[in-house]
Amino acid sequence: MIDILVYLFETYGYADACPEEPEQLARKLAAVGFEEADIQDAIEWLGGLRLAAGLPAPEMSAGRGSIRVFSDFELTRLDVAARGFLAFLESAGVADLRRRELIIERALALPDPQVTLSQFKVIVLMVLWQERASVDALILDELLTDEVAEVEDTWQEAIIVH
């Protein structure tokens, strides 16, 4: 499923350009050669992203120096590298409280028993893509590092962001 998310990011410059109708998107993805089960998982995941991104931000506030404590379930699903990367994004100002929770929720929505750093970076990228967030070039480079090679060994091109 992750390879479909990377494909969508690469193909559609922003989330609004991606077909919203699940049937239309499924046809396009099938025509490219993705498997039906992966397509359905990706469409369901994207629907959850669109829904969660469209909800009003919960009223949350955190004092300086506060930290987020992960539940046991979150600790078993998000590896140490992914949690560390999330802390990096918060300190860099890329992920505020609302976006952090959206990233965590979407990472936990993956069907895999554990979310690796590589998968986590794709999730972050998709959340930023959905929100049309402007991201510093160095952060974007960090998000895109090795993703194409790790997600699909047959892809030899770098992801180009317009």
C-alpha positions in Angstrom: 0.0 0.0 0.0 2.8 2.4 0.8 4.0 2.2 -2.8 0.6 3.5 -3.9 0.8 6.4 -1.6 4.2 7.3 -3.0 2.8 7.0 -6.5 -0.1 9.4 -5.6 2.3 11.9 -4.1 4.6 11.6 -7.2 1.7 11.8 -9.7 -0.5 14.4 -8.2 1.2 17.6 -7.1 -1.4 18.2 -4.4 -4.2 16.2 -2.8 -6.9 18.2 -4.5 -5.7 17.0 -7.9 -6.1 13.4 -6.9 -9.5 11.9 -7.8 -11.8 11.8 -4.8 -14.2 9.2 -6.2 -12.9 5.8 -5.0 -14.0 4.0 -8.1 -12.3 6.5 -10.4 -9.1 6.3 -8.4 -9.2 2.5 -8.3 -9.5 2.4 -12.0 -6.5 4.7 -12.5 -4.4 2.7 -10.0 -5.4 -0.6 -11.6 -4.5 0.7 -15.0 -1.0 1.5 -13.7 -0.7 -2.1 -12.4 -1.3 -2.0 -8.7 -3.0 -5.0 -7.1 -6.7 -4.8 -6.1 -6.1 -5.5 -2.4 -3.5 -2.8 -2.2 -5.7 -0.4 -4.1 -8.6 -0.9 -1.7 -6.3 -0.5 1.4 -4.9 2.7 0.0 -8.3 4.1 -0.9 -9.6 3.3 2.6 -6.5 4.9 4.1 -6.8 8.0 1.9 -10.5 8.3 2.9 -9.5 8.3 6.5 -6.8 10.9 5.9 -9.3 13.2 4.1 -11.9 12.8 6.8 -9.4 13.4 9.7 -7.8 16.3 7.9 -11.2 17.9 7.4 -12.2 17.7 11.1 -11.8 20.8 13.2 -8.7 20.8 15.3 -9.3 19.5 18.8 -8.6 22.0 21.5 -5.2 21.0 22.8 -2.5 23.0 24.4 0.9 22.1 25.7 3.2 24.0 27.9 6.8 24.5 27.1 8.9 21.4 27.6 5.8 19.1 27.7 6.1 15.7 26.0 3.7 13.3 24.4 3.4 10.0 26.2 2.7 7.1 23.8 0.3 4.3 24.8 1.5 0.7 24.9 -0.3 0.1 21.7 1.4 3.1 20.0 4.8 1.9 21.3 4.3 -1.5 19.8 3.2 -0.1 16.4 5.6 2.8 16.0 9.3 1.9 16.1 11.8 4.0 18.0 13.1 5.6 14.8 9.6 6.7 13.8 8.9 8.2 17.2 12.3 10.0 17.1 11.6 11.4 13.7 8.2 12.7 14.9 10.0 14.5 17.8 12.4 16.0 15.2 9.5 17.2 13.1 7.9 18.8 16.1 11.2 20.6 17.1 11.6 21.8 13.5 8.1 23.3 13.5 6.8 21.0 10.8 4.3 19.1 13.1 2.2 21.1 15.5 0.0 19.3 18.1 -2.8 18.7 15.7 -0.7 17.6 12.8 1.3 15.3 15.2 -1.8 13.5 16.3 -3.0 13.2 12.6 0.3 11.7 11.7 0.1 9.2 14.5 -3.5 8.3 13.8 -2.7 7.7 10.1 0.4 5.7 10.9 -1.6 3.5 13.2 -4.2 3.0 10.4 -1.6 1.1 8.3 -2.3 -2.6 8.2 1.2 -3.5 9.1 1.9 -4.7 12.7 4.8 -2.2 13.0 5.4 1.0 11.2 9.0 1.5 10.2 10.8 4.8 9.7 10.5 4.5 5.9 6.7 4.0 6.1 6.4 6.7 8.7 8.1 9.2 6.4 5.6 8.4 3.7 2.8 9.0 6.1 4.2 12.3 7.1 4.6 13.2 3.5 1.0 12.3 2.7 -0.3 14.3 5.7 1.6 17.4 4.5 0.4 16.7 0.9 -3.2 16.5 2.0 -2.9 19.8 3.9 -0.8 21.6 1.2 1.7 22.4 3.9 4.8 24.3 2.8 7.9 22.5 4.0 11.5 23.7 4.2 13.6 22.1 1.4 15.9 20.4 4.0 12.9 18.8 5.7 11.5 17.7 2.4 14.8 16.2 1.5 14.8 14.3 4.8 11.3 13.0 4.1 12.2 11.8 0.6 15.6 10.3 1.4 15.8 6.7 0.2 12.0 6.4 0.0 11.8 5.4 -3.6 14.5 2.7 -3.2 13.0 1.3 -0.1 9.4 1.3 -1.1 9.9 -0.1 -4.6 13.3 -1.4 -5.7 12.3 -1.1 -9.4 11.8 2.6 -9.3 15.0 4.3 -10.3 13.9 7.9 -10.5 13.9 10.5 -7.7 10.6 12.0 -6.6 10.2 15.5 -8.0 8.2 18.1 -6.1 6.6 20.9 -8.1 
